[in-house]
Amino acid sequence: MDGAAFTIQLLPEKCTTTMAKLIKKLCKKSHHCSLHTFQESAGKLQHASFGIPGRKGLFSPVYRALQTKTEMVTLTPYLKSALRDWRTLVQHLGRNPTSVQLLLVSTYPNYIQYTDTCRLGAGGVITPGLDPMQHWVWQFKWPPDIQKELVTGTNKTGKLTINDLELAGIVLGWLVLEGGVCKDLVFKHVGMFCDNTSSVGWAHQGSTSTSLPAARLLRFLVLRARQASSLLPLHIAGEDNQMADITSRAFKNNEDFFEAHADLVTYLNLHFPLPQKLSWREFKVPTKWVSRVISCLRGEQLQMESLLKLPKLGKSVGSIGQSTATSATRIPISTSSPPVNERCSSDD
């Protein structure tokens, strides 16, 4: 620990000679290793992970492997890929001390986002917290193959649950916040509200041993959020998440929200007017960003490099609205609004 610079760091020789070589040795094994050996390696990773931002999202494959009921652990390509990710981060930690500001939680979010997802699409709204910013809204319609893979009462063989899609919505929301509407999230605290308890729990824990699509999404999320002081996922009741509901359900042509699909900004300005004659602004989510989220849902294991580097934005990012300097004390967590239809279920 460096008290003057406020940083923590594993000894470089421990990173390079102990952790990195241990992981490399595991990856060289053909197909299996003993459970005892893997448990020791996992324990050392847990110890080293304390000073690694984004560490939680890499534990899902490790936890899943530790659930084996035999004395051997199968070293699948997916598990080896996760171990190589660990090796990269451990080596980085050996060369670069971690600022304690990346490991702290501030008292109130600098930025606040609400997200929602259904079978047809995902969407969300972004509002200022402690830091002033424009009010933003975004939405995206899932491609047909993702919609068809959702498990419903009439589709028992699907590969995706509504929990997976809700988590994908959180990841998309982070990409919009980080890469689109707020260029600098270093040492910032972000609060993200969602009405799905499973996805909130996964995002808070940073790992899961039950859902492979969620594990890939969590890896993506935490790698993107490594420079923020913290990402705080919070559950919100569905009836209090109406603005985000509208953005995701505007794709349904048999509901009152369908008119919002044509012009989200006009719809929100009418039904959720901002103070001081301020206006909402829509952010168009770039297809190249969404493709990475879709790849996680489709079961593809993307390289760390492709997750750490997003394609640059084009010139047009959405319809223009007025800027805002509204502070956090003027933005309520729950927004009252005119009555809306009951939330659709996961098979709608």
Number of C-alpha atoms within 10 A of each C-alpha: 13 12 7 6 11 12 16 18 19 22 13 17 12 15 22 18 11 12 20 21 14 15 20 14 10 19 21 10 11 10 14 14 16 12 19 13 13 19 16 11 17 17 12 14 20 13 11 19 20 15 20 22 23 25 23 21 25 25 25 23 23 21 16 17 20 18 11 12 9 10 9 17 20 17 20 15 12 11 19 21 18 22 23 18 18 22 21 12 18 26 19 16 23 18 14 14 20 22 20 17 17 22 19 14 17 14 8 14 21 21 22 23 26 28 34 31 32 26 28 23 23 29 28 30 27 25 24 23 23 18 15 16 19 20 23 22 27 24 29 21 19 20 11 10 10 19 18 17 18 25 18 18 9 9 12 10 12 14 18 21 18 20 22 23 31 27 27 29 28 29 23 26 25 20 22 22 22 17 18 16 18 13 9 12 19 15 20 22 23 25 18 23 24 28 22 22 16 16 25 23 16 22 27 15 13 22 27 24 17 12 18 19 26 30 26 26 31 31 25 24 25 23 19 20 23 20 19 23 22 25 20 17 22 18 17 19 13 15 17 16 24 24 23 26 27 30 28 29 29 24 24 16 11 9 14 13 20 18 16 18 18 11 12 23 23 17 17 19 15 11 11 17 15 16 11 8 9 17 22 27 26 21 21 16 21 17 10 13 18 16 11 20 23 20 15 21 23 16 13 14 16 15 12 16 9 11 16 12 9 14 11 11 13 7 6 9 15 15 13 13 15 11 14 19 12 21 15 19 9 10 16 10 15 13 12 13 12 7 8 13 11 9 15 12 10 17 16 11
